[in-house]
Amino acid sequence: GFPDEPMTYREQIAALARAGYRVVAPVMRGYAPSDESRSGRYGISALGDDLVALANVFSPEEKVHLVGHDWGAIAAFSAAAVAPERFASLVTMAVPHAGALVPHFQRAEQIQRSWYIGMFQIPLVAEARLAKDDLALVERLFRDWSPGYEPAAEELDAIKAAIRPRIKAVLAYYRSMRSPAGWFGEDRERMFARVRVPAVHVHGADDGCIGIECCEGAEAFYDAVMAKLIPH
C-alpha cells in the first residue's frame, strides 16, 4: 500500500516460512524495483490480475492464501472477485470491503482523514507535494496513520526508494479511481463484488487513515466469513 513496501511483512514472512509455508511478497506494479505498467493501467482490475498471475506462477496446482494491506487489500479483493477458485483464504487489512467503506466517505471525519486523495488528483501539484523535501509527506502520513509507531530509518529509506523514482505511478493508483472504468466498468464491479472466498478482515482500532467504524456491516458483503472484525 501507500506508503509502504514488502519490508512491512518481514516478521510474518519468517514465522510463516518456519511453519512450512512458501511466502511471496511482491512489490506492486509501478513501485521500484517493480516495473512501471507498460499499459498505463493501475486500476483495481489490473492490480487483481497481477495477483492472479502470481498465484498461477508460484502455485499452479494448489490454491493460495492471499493477504493484502491497504492497496494490497484492494488488489486482493479484486483478485478474489475474478478468480475465487485460486484462493484458499483471503485476509485483508486496513481497507474493508467497499460496500461498507464507500458510504463513510460522505462523513466529515473520514473526508478529513482522506484529504490526500483529493490532493493527489491535482496534476503537477500532487507530484510536487509528494516529492517535496525528500518525500516528507510520507513521514507525515506515517505519524498520522499509525499513532505510536515509529518506523526505523532503514524502513523509511526503503519506502522512499520505492516511491522516489515512481511518483507518477504511485499517484496513478489514486487517479484511476476517477477513470471511466473506476466509476462504471470492471474496476467498479470488482470493488463491490461479494466475497466468495473464506475471509477475515483485520483493522487497527486506532487507524488514522480509515477509521474502524468504516468496517461496520462489512460482513453483509461476504458469503464465507471465517471470523468477524478483529480490532488490533
Phi, psi and omega in degrees: 000182179253133349265114186198174178197174191300344178303335178309326186266014189301320181287320181292323181300313181299316181294318180293321178297319178296331180278359175101004179274150168266126187244131176239123180237087186283152167278126185293155185306137178096326179282134177294141006269008174296156180287155168287155181292120178291333179275348184079009183269127175227019181282175185300321180296315180297318180296318178293321179298325177300317182291322177297318179298319178295320178299320181292328180284312189272338181213065186295336185259335185240150174294153180243157172269125187251126181234130180218141179240134176059238177298332174296326176292318178298316177298321181293318175303317181297314181296317180294331179289321186272334184217061183300335181292345183272351191236130178281329180200162180227125174240122176245148180225136170081330177240108180283176179304140185300330179299327177272324188285312190304317179302335181286344178286359172266358183260141187302320184297316180285326175301319179295318178296327188261025182305325185295332181296316176296317180297324182292346179279348188271113181302144179070313179298313181296317179301315181292320183293319181290322183283339188304138175052048178053054175060042179299334179299326179301315180294322178297316182294324175301315181296317183289322189271333185235070182301132179090353180255130178244105180294143177292157182302320181292331177291313178298321179298317180294319179296314180294325179295329178284333185263321191310312182274002188228037185300317181297322178294318179300315180292332181298331176303312183287324181288337177294338182295335181255014177281163177305320179295323180294326182273321191233342191263211185296326178303314181294320180300315180291323183299323184257006181296145174294147181272120183253004179257138175309127193216158173217144176243134179244133184218136178288130181299331181252022181305124182268359180259304176237114184298147183298337179295342179290351179270350186300127178081004183298331183298343179293344183258012180244142174266336185219084183272123176285322181198155177280183183310134178242095175297140183216000000 
